[in-house]
Amino acid sequence: MGDDTGGQMVDMTLFTGERSMAGYRLNKLSASLIDPDNRAEFLADEHAYCRRFELTAEETKLVLNRDWTGMVTAGGNVYVFLKIAATVGSNLLEVGAEMRGETLDQFMATRPPQEGSR
């Protein structure tokens, strides 16, 4: 389900088995970043790291441009590609804001306040 937009669903991409298979290379690259040595290798030469996982030119472009929405559309699992985000110094909130086309402040203004933060 999407955010409440006056009773209309927001546009979203469903993560299906078919989409998962299409994003196998992206997800495999992302999951590899759990290893600190792989993170260092990725940061040293992102193009070479993408070649290591046989990413297509379009998939490589998505990674290099940090196109999170494009990665989801291409079959990337958001929870897996957050490893790319973390490797380059981003976090879930920043990725979420970017995917919505908002600044972090705009995005946070739409989130409910957390207990103890008032």
N, C-alpha and C positions, 0 to 999 in steps of 0.2 A: 504494500500500500504506500501511496505517496503522501506528502504533506497535504494538509487541508488547504485547498485553494478555492474555497467557496463551493465545495461540492464536486469539483472536477479533479480527476486524477492528473498528477503531473506525469510527464513523459519519463519512462524508466525502461531500462533494459533488463530482461529476465535472464538470470544465469542458468541456462539449461545444460543438459548433457552434451548436446551438439555444440553449444557455444564453448563449453569447457574443452572439448576436443580441439576446437579451432584455436583456443588460446594456450594449448599445451606448452609451446615453447616459451611464451611469456611467463606462464606460471612456474615453469621449471627454472628459468633464470631467476625470477623473483625469490623462489624458495631457496635457491642456492645461497642467497645473501645472509642466511642465518650464520654462516661460517665467516669469522672475522677476516681470514685470508682472502676469501672471495670478495668481501666488501672492499678490501684494499685494492684488489685487482680491478674490480669494477670502477672504482674512483680513479684509478691510474689511467685507464683507457676504456671508456664506455663502448666505443665502436668495436674494439677487439673482443670485449666481453660479450656483446650481442652476437658477434660472429661465432663465438665459442658455442652458443646455444642455437646456432643456425636460424636466427631470427630473419624474417623477410625484411626488405628495405622499409616497408610500411611499419612493421612492428618495431624496428630499430628507431624510426622517426618518432613513434609514440613514446618510447622510453626516453630518448634524448630530449624531447620537448616536454616531458613530464605531463603528457596528455592523459590524465587519469580517466576521463570519460571515454576517450578513444580506446584505452586499454580494456575497459569493461566491454565496450562494443565489440572489440576484437577477441573477447573470450577471457580476458584477465579477471581473476577473482580478486575483488577489492581487498580481502583480508590477506591474500598472498602478496599482491603488489605493494601493500603498505611497507613491505621490507625494502622496496626500492626507495619509497618516500623516506623511511627512517635512515637509510644509508646516505641520502643526500641532505639530511637535516630537516625534513618536514615531518609533520605528525598527522594523525587522523583528522583533527579539526581543520587544519590547513588544507588538507586534501578535500574534505567535505565542502569547505567554502569555495575552493577553486572549481569543484565539480558543479556547484550551483551558480557559478559566475558571480560570486560575491567576495568582498573582502572578509578577512577573519572577523573584524568587528561587526560587520553586517550579519554574518552567519551566527555569531554568538548572541546577537540581539534577538534571534529567533529561537534560541534554545531556552528551555525552562531553567529557572535558577536552581542550583544544587543546594541541598540541605547544608546548613552551616556556612553558606557563603553570603548570607544577608547581613 
